[in-house]
Amino acid sequence: MNFDVIIIGGSYAGLSAAMSLGRSLRNVLIIDSSQPCNRQTPHSHNLITHDGDTPAQITSKARQQVLKYPTVKMENGTVTQVYRNGTFSVITGDGKSFTSKKLLFATGVVDIMPDIPGFAECWGISVLHCPYCHGYEVRSQPTGIIANGDMAYEYAKMISTRTNNLTLFTNGPSQLTAQQTQKLQKHNIHIYENEIKALNHKHGILSGLELTDGSMYSLNAIYARPAIKQHCSIPQLLNCEITEAGFIKVDLFQATTVEGIFAAGDNANMFRSVARPLPMATRPVRLLINNLYRIAFKSQAVFPLPPSAVQCPAQTRRNRTLQGLRGQVGAGFR
């Protein structure tokens, strides 16, 4: 079957892009393996009209709305191969084959769980990555941070505004500077350097943390940021450039470094939340549609963009935002 665009990944980013393309009467196929990174998370927050819904509820309603558009189709499966010979040929694990003029990867990332018993079971439930997404629900409760060095320091500053019962576990020798250590201690944030033996929990609900020296700490929540990797390796096999941080490199319109391939969502963005992928996914739609018109009419771009606009990395703006936020957060942390 032939499509204008095949979207690989059918969570928030993929569905958002599909809706915009469907409303423009483009023939779209979404291929999804139903393995979102937040499938273990009990509730989602910071998404207006859906605050407190489960990720599955949000996805289910989104799919119902998107598939009302007759030019949008959905296929359950895993993409295993992509070939390019003028158009893209997409092969799924069960041997089905589809072709398209353009590709959009909305495949997300995989969190690499540390070798700490109990961590994976609690991940997304009581071991959290984002205080903005989940910090309100555990406010003022005994809270831990598993991190080290500069990340630990920035994390502690951010989370200290949500609880005054905060403990930092570096899981090995501290890499904090003397000044950072002094400031954390000044704010009654205890630091423990022994390695972590296990997280104690029941069905993912944390009750405490145990260190290798036998000491136990009662905690209701822990913040951590494990390493990530791309959920799908196919963009790299197609020569899409990957940033040093492990994300697919894109321009302001989510175009990758390979002509005809776009990426949106967590696979191309360091700021992970339910809401963030939605505007990212609609960003490439106009460019996609414009490119499809050009193919149909064999013409040049209708609204050509200056090279500086296309090549300007979104990461620059993100870094500026981070620096500004860090300045604001750290203003009262002296």
PADOMI-976791 format. One record per residue (C-alpha): residue number from 1; chain; z negated, y negated, x negated. Coordinates in Angstrom, 2 decimals. Each point is the difference from the previous one (the first is absolute). Layout:
N
NODE:NUM:A:Z:Y:X
...
This chain:
334
NODE:1:A:0.00:0.00:0.00
NODE:2:A:0.84:-3.51:-1.19
NODE:3:A:-2.32:-2.99:0.22
NODE:4:A:-0.01:-3.61:-1.07
NODE:5:A:-3.47:0.31:-1.51
NODE:6:A:-2.24:2.97:-0.70
NODE:7:A:-3.68:-0.86:-0.27
NODE:8:A:-2.00:2.52:-1.99
NODE:9:A:-3.59:-0.27:1.19
NODE:10:A:-1.07:-0.54:3.59
NODE:11:A:-3.36:-1.74:-0.15
NODE:12:A:-0.60:-3.72:0.58
NODE:13:A:2.60:-1.39:-2.40
NODE:14:A:2.73:2.46:0.93
NODE:15:A:-0.56:-0.40:3.75
NODE:16:A:-0.10:-3.79:-0.24
NODE:17:A:3.33:-0.11:-1.83
NODE:18:A:1.51:2.49:2.45
NODE:19:A:-0.93:-2.14:2.99
NODE:20:A:1.65:-3.10:-1.46
NODE:21:A:3.13:1.96:-0.90
NODE:22:A:0.08:1.67:3.40
NODE:23:A:-0.17:-3.37:1.72
NODE:24:A:3.07:-0.96:-2.01
NODE:25:A:1.85:3.08:1.33
NODE:26:A:0.14:1.70:-3.39
NODE:27:A:0.05:3.80:-0.15
NODE:28:A:-3.21:0.98:-1.72
NODE:29:A:-1.65:3.28:-0.94
NODE:30:A:-3.68:0.23:-0.92
NODE:31:A:-1.03:3.09:-1.96
NODE:32:A:-3.74:0.57:-0.21
NODE:33:A:-2.22:2.79:-1.34
NODE:34:A:-3.12:-1.12:1.94
NODE:35:A:-2.16:-0.32:-3.13
NODE:36:A:-1.23:-3.64:0.02
NODE:37:A:-2.56:-0.92:-2.64
NODE:38:A:-2.48:-1.20:2.66
NODE:39:A:0.08:3.17:2.11
NODE:40:A:-3.70:0.64:-0.76
NODE:41:A:-1.12:-3.52:0.94
NODE:42:A:-1.85:-0.02:3.33
NODE:43:A:0.77:-3.60:0.97
NODE:44:A:2.31:-2.84:-1.04
NODE:45:A:-0.91:-3.68:-0.01
NODE:46:A:1.45:-3.46:-0.59
NODE:47:A:3.01:0.70:2.20
NODE:48:A:-0.08:-2.23:3.04
NODE:49:A:0.14:1.89:3.35
NODE:50:A:-0.73:3.27:-1.85
NODE:51:A:-3.38:-0.72:-1.61
NODE:52:A:-2.00:3.23:0.01
NODE:53:A:2.86:2.31:0.96
NODE:54:A:0.61:3.12:-2.03
NODE:55:A:3.05:-0.01:-2.29
NODE:56:A:1.48:2.80:2.11
NODE:57:A:-0.34:-2.06:3.19
NODE:58:A:1.77:-2.96:-1.59
NODE:59:A:2.81:2.21:-1.33
NODE:60:A:0.42:1.84:3.30
NODE:61:A:0.38:-3.18:2.02
NODE:62:A:2.35:-1.50:-2.60
NODE:63:A:2.23:3.08:0.11
NODE:64:A:0.18:-0.12:3.78
NODE:65:A:1.10:-3.64:-0.11
NODE:66:A:2.48:0.44:-2.85
NODE:67:A:1.70:3.07:1.47
NODE:68:A:0.71:-1.85:3.25
NODE:69:A:2.91:-1.56:-1.89
NODE:70:A:2.90:2.44:0.45
NODE:71:A:1.51:-0.57:-3.46
NODE:72:A:-3.22:1.07:-1.75
NODE:73:A:-0.57:3.71:-0.60
NODE:74:A:-2.85:1.85:-1.66
NODE:75:A:-0.06:3.21:-2.01
NODE:76:A:-3.17:1.85:-0.99
NODE:77:A:0.38:1.31:-3.52
NODE:78:A:-0.21:-0.68:-3.71
NODE:79:A:2.88:-1.45:-1.98
NODE:80:A:0.58:2.13:-3.07
NODE:81:A:3.29:-1.36:-1.38
NODE:82:A:2.15:-3.12:0.19
NODE:83:A:3.54:-0.20:-1.34
NODE:84:A:2.31:-2.98:-0.17
NODE:85:A:3.76:0.22:0.23
NODE:86:A:1.01:-3.28:1.59
NODE:87:A:-2.58:0.61:2.74
NODE:88:A:-3.44:1.60:-0.29
NODE:89:A:-0.41:3.69:0.84
NODE:90:A:-3.58:0.89:0.93
NODE:91:A:-1.13:3.64:0.03
NODE:92:A:-3.25:1.19:1.60
NODE:93:A:-2.11:2.99:-0.94
NODE:94:A:1.36:2.07:2.88
NODE:95:A:3.58:-0.55:-1.15
NODE:96:A:1.08:-2.73:2.40
NODE:97:A:2.41:-2.61:-1.35
NODE:98:A:0.49:-3.63:1.07
NODE:99:A:2.01:-2.90:-1.41
NODE:100:A:-0.52:-3.76:0.05
NODE:101:A:1.32:-3.22:-1.46
NODE:102:A:-3.47:-1.23:-1.01
NODE:103:A:-3.41:1.48:-0.76
NODE:104:A:-3.46:-1.37:0.60
NODE:105:A:-2.93:1.80:-1.64
NODE:106:A:-3.27:-0.50:1.88
NODE:107:A:-1.63:3.01:-1.59
NODE:108:A:-3.35:-1.46:-1.05
NODE:109:A:-2.20:1.19:-2.84
NODE:110:A:-2.39:2.86:-0.72
NODE:111:A:-3.58:-0.67:-1.10
NODE:112:A:-0.96:2.11:-3.00
NODE:113:A:-3.50:1.27:0.72
NODE:114:A:-2.45:0.01:-2.93
NODE:115:A:-1.63:3.28:-0.96
NODE:116:A:-3.23:-0.76:1.84
NODE:117:A:-1.17:2.58:2.58
NODE:118:A:-0.13:-1.60:3.45
NODE:119:A:2.21:-2.96:-0.87
NODE:120:A:3.18:1.27:1.68
NODE:121:A:-1.89:1.11:3.10
NODE:122:A:-1.54:-3.47:0.42
NODE:123:A:3.15:-1.96:-0.91
NODE:124:A:0.96:-2.41:2.77
NODE:125:A:-3.12:0.85:1.99
NODE:126:A:-3.00:-1.15:-2.03
NODE:127:A:1.66:-0.42:-3.40
NODE:128:A:2.05:-3.12:0.54
NODE:129:A:2.63:-1.94:-1.94
NODE:130:A:0.04:-3.32:1.83
NODE:131:A:-2.96:-2.16:1.08
NODE:132:A:2.30:-2.07:2.19
NODE:133:A:1.14:3.08:1.94
NODE:134:A:-3.34:1.80:0.28
NODE:135:A:-2.75:-2.19:-1.44
NODE:136:A:-1.20:-1.39:3.33
NODE:137:A:-0.97:3.44:1.30
NODE:138:A:-2.27:0.68:-3.01
NODE:139:A:-1.33:-3.53:-0.42
NODE:140:A:-3.60:-0.35:-1.19
NODE:141:A:-0.22:3.74:-0.70
NODE:142:A:-0.83:1.79:-3.28
NODE:143:A:3.33:-0.08:-1.80
NODE:144:A:1.37:1.24:-3.29
NODE:145:A:3.01:-0.82:-2.13
NODE:146:A:1.71:2.51:-2.28
NODE:147:A:1.88:-2.08:-2.55
NODE:148:A:-0.20:-1.33:-3.53
NODE:149:A:0.99:-3.02:-2.07
NODE:150:A:1.67:-3.04:1.49
NODE:151:A:0.87:1.81:3.23
NODE:152:A:-3.64:0.89:0.53
NODE:153:A:-1.05:-3.59:-0.57
NODE:154:A:2.55:-1.43:2.45
NODE:155:A:-0.77:2.71:2.54
NODE:156:A:-3.73:-0.71:-0.22
NODE:157:A:0.50:-3.72:0.53
NODE:158:A:2.08:0.65:3.09
NODE:159:A:-2.30:2.57:1.57
NODE:160:A:-3.24:-1.84:-0.80
NODE:161:A:0.79:-2.40:2.85
NODE:162:A:-0.20:2.93:2.46
NODE:163:A:-3.25:1.66:-1.10
NODE:164:A:-2.99:-0.84:-2.17
NODE:165:A:-0.62:3.70:-0.65
NODE:166:A:2.74:0.69:-2.53
NODE:167:A:0.13:2.40:-2.96
NODE:168:A:2.73:0.41:-2.59
NODE:169:A:0.72:3.46:-1.45
NODE:170:A:2.27:-0.20:-3.05
NODE:171:A:0.25:3.83:-0.30
NODE:172:A:-0.27:-0.21:-3.76
NODE:173:A:-0.78:-2.65:-2.63
NODE:174:A:0.28:-3.49:1.46
NODE:175:A:3.05:-2.04:-0.98
NODE:176:A:-1.48:-3.20:1.42
NODE:177:A:-0.48:-2.91:-2.35
NODE:178:A:-3.52:-1.16:-0.72
NODE:179:A:0.61:-3.11:2.10
NODE:180:A:1.29:2.04:2.94
NODE:181:A:-2.99:2.34:-0.20
NODE:182:A:-2.40:-2.92:-0.04
NODE:183:A:1.61:-1.61:3.05
NODE:184:A:-0.05:3.21:2.00
NODE:185:A:-3.63:0.60:-0.83
NODE:186:A:-0.82:-3.58:0.93
NODE:187:A:1.33:0.80:3.47
NODE:188:A:-2.17:3.13:0.23
NODE:189:A:2.94:2.35:-0.43
NODE:190:A:-1.26:3.05:-1.87
NODE:191:A:2.30:1.73:-2.49
NODE:192:A:-0.16:3.70:-0.84
NODE:193:A:2.15:1.48:-2.77
NODE:194:A:-0.65:3.73:0.30
NODE:195:A:2.86:2.13:1.24
NODE:196:A:0.16:0.85:3.68
NODE:197:A:-0.75:3.63:0.90
NODE:198:A:0.85:-0.07:3.72
NODE:199:A:0.07:-1.95:3.24
NODE:200:A:-2.24:1.46:2.67
NODE:201:A:1.45:-0.13:3.49
NODE:202:A:0.44:1.76:3.33
NODE:203:A:3.55:0.07:1.34
NODE:204:A:0.89:-2.99:-2.14
NODE:205:A:-3.01:-2.08:1.01
NODE:206:A:-1.71:-0.99:-3.22
NODE:207:A:-3.75:0.42:-0.47
NODE:208:A:-0.37:-0.50:-3.72
NODE:209:A:1.24:0.25:-3.57
NODE:210:A:-1.32:2.27:-2.74
NODE:211:A:0.31:-0.69:-3.72
NODE:212:A:0.14:2.60:-2.75
NODE:213:A:-3.52:-0.91:-1.11
NODE:214:A:-1.28:1.21:3.38
NODE:215:A:-0.70:-3.40:1.51
NODE:216:A:0.93:-0.49:3.66
NODE:217:A:0.93:-3.19:1.84
NODE:218:A:0.12:-0.38:3.77
NODE:219:A:3.20:-1.75:1.05
NODE:220:A:1.87:-0.53:3.27
NODE:221:A:3.25:-1.14:-1.60
NODE:222:A:1.79:-0.07:-3.34
NODE:223:A:2.94:-2.13:-1.08
NODE:224:A:2.51:1.38:-2.47
NODE:225:A:3.61:-0.52:-1.02
NODE:226:A:1.50:3.24:-1.26
NODE:227:A:3.30:0.03:-1.82
NODE:228:A:3.17:0.35:2.06
NODE:229:A:3.41:1.55:-0.39
NODE:230:A:3.17:-0.22:2.05
NODE:231:A:-0.05:2.37:2.97
NODE:232:A:3.72:0.60:-0.51
NODE:233:A:1.66:0.34:-3.40
NODE:234:A:3.57:-0.37:1.31
NODE:235:A:0.23:-3.80:-0.57
NODE:236:A:-0.66:0.61:-3.70
NODE:237:A:2.60:2.78:-0.07
NODE:238:A:2.46:-2.53:1.47
NODE:239:A:-0.89:-2.37:-2.90
NODE:240:A:-2.06:-2.46:2.01
NODE:241:A:-2.21:-1.88:-2.45
NODE:242:A:-3.75:0.59:0.22
NODE:243:A:-2.48:-2.70:-1.04
NODE:244:A:-2.76:0.54:-2.55
NODE:245:A:-2.45:0.24:2.90
NODE:246:A:1.99:2.89:1.48
NODE:247:A:1.76:-1.77:2.89
NODE:248:A:3.71:-0.14:0.78
NODE:249:A:1.34:-3.30:-1.30
NODE:250:A:1.51:-2.12:2.77
NODE:251:A:1.21:-3.56:0.49
NODE:252:A:-0.97:-2.39:2.80
NODE:253:A:2.13:1.97:2.47
NODE:254:A:-1.48:3.36:-1.05
NODE:255:A:3.23:0.99:-1.77
NODE:256:A:-0.57:2.36:-2.91
NODE:257:A:1.82:-0.18:-3.31
NODE:258:A:2.62:2.43:1.38
NODE:259:A:2.70:-1.37:2.31
NODE:260:A:-0.41:1.16:3.59
NODE:261:A:-3.58:1.25:-0.37
NODE:262:A:-3.00:-1.85:1.43
NODE:263:A:-3.73:0.72:-0.06
NODE:264:A:-2.86:-1.30:2.14
NODE:265:A:-3.65:0.75:0.61
NODE:266:A:-2.61:1.39:-2.36
NODE:267:A:2.60:1.45:-2.38
NODE:268:A:1.05:-3.55:-0.95
NODE:269:A:-3.19:-1.96:0.56
NODE:270:A:-3.41:-0.06:-1.67
NODE:271:A:-1.84:-1.47:3.03
NODE:272:A:-0.65:2.93:2.30
NODE:273:A:-0.86:-0.52:3.66
NODE:274:A:1.30:0.99:3.41
NODE:275:A:1.39:-3.47:0.69
NODE:276:A:1.64:-0.72:-3.36
NODE:277:A:3.02:2.37:0.32
NODE:278:A:1.15:-1.49:3.31
NODE:279:A:1.48:-3.30:-1.25
NODE:280:A:1.12:1.70:-3.22
NODE:281:A:2.07:2.48:1.95
NODE:282:A:1.78:-2.59:2.13
NODE:283:A:0.81:-2.11:-3.07
NODE:284:A:2.97:2.09:-1.15
NODE:285:A:1.48:0.42:3.48
NODE:286:A:2.10:-3.19:-0.02
NODE:287:A:1.36:0.81:-3.43
NODE:288:A:0.71:3.58:1.07
NODE:289:A:1.84:-1.14:3.10
NODE:290:A:1.89:-2.64:-1.94
NODE:291:A:1.08:2.66:-2.51
NODE:292:A:1.17:2.26:2.83
NODE:293:A:2.07:-2.85:1.45
NODE:294:A:1.53:-0.53:-3.42
NODE:295:A:0.95:3.67:-0.18
NODE:296:A:1.57:-0.15:3.49
NODE:297:A:1.92:-3.21:-0.68
NODE:298:A:0.54:0.61:-3.73
NODE:299:A:-1.23:-3.51:-0.66
NODE:300:A:-2.43:-1.86:-2.25
NODE:301:A:-3.58:-0.76:0.96
NODE:302:A:-0.27:-2.24:3.06
NODE:303:A:-3.00:-1.81:-1.47
NODE:304:A:0.07:0.52:-3.77
NODE:305:A:-3.31:-0.59:-1.72
NODE:306:A:-0.54:-1.76:-3.29
NODE:307:A:-0.85:2.47:-2.79
NODE:308:A:-3.42:-1.57:-0.42
NODE:309:A:-0.91:0.80:3.62
NODE:310:A:1.08:3.61:-0.22
NODE:311:A:-1.40:0.71:-3.44
NODE:312:A:-3.31:-1.85:0.39
NODE:313:A:-2.60:2.80:-0.16
NODE:314:A:-2.46:0.06:2.87
NODE:315:A:-2.61:1.08:-2.53
NODE:316:A:-0.13:-3.58:-1.35
NODE:317:A:-1.16:-1.30:3.36
NODE:318:A:-2.46:2.86:0.34
NODE:319:A:-1.52:-0.76:-3.40
NODE:320:A:-0.39:-3.65:0.95
NODE:321:A:-1.71:1.02:3.23
NODE:322:A:-2.32:2.39:-1.84
NODE:323:A:-0.98:-2.68:-2.48
NODE:324:A:-0.78:-2.40:2.83
NODE:325:A:-2.04:2.55:1.91
NODE:326:A:-1.92:1.00:-3.09
NODE:327:A:-0.86:-3.63:-0.58
NODE:328:A:-1.28:-0.35:3.57
NODE:329:A:-1.98:3.25:-0.06
NODE:330:A:-1.50:-0.74:-3.37
NODE:331:A:-0.98:-3.57:0.89
NODE:332:A:-3.46:1.06:1.17
NODE:333:A:-0.41:2.81:-2.52
NODE:334:A:-1.47:-1.73:-3.03
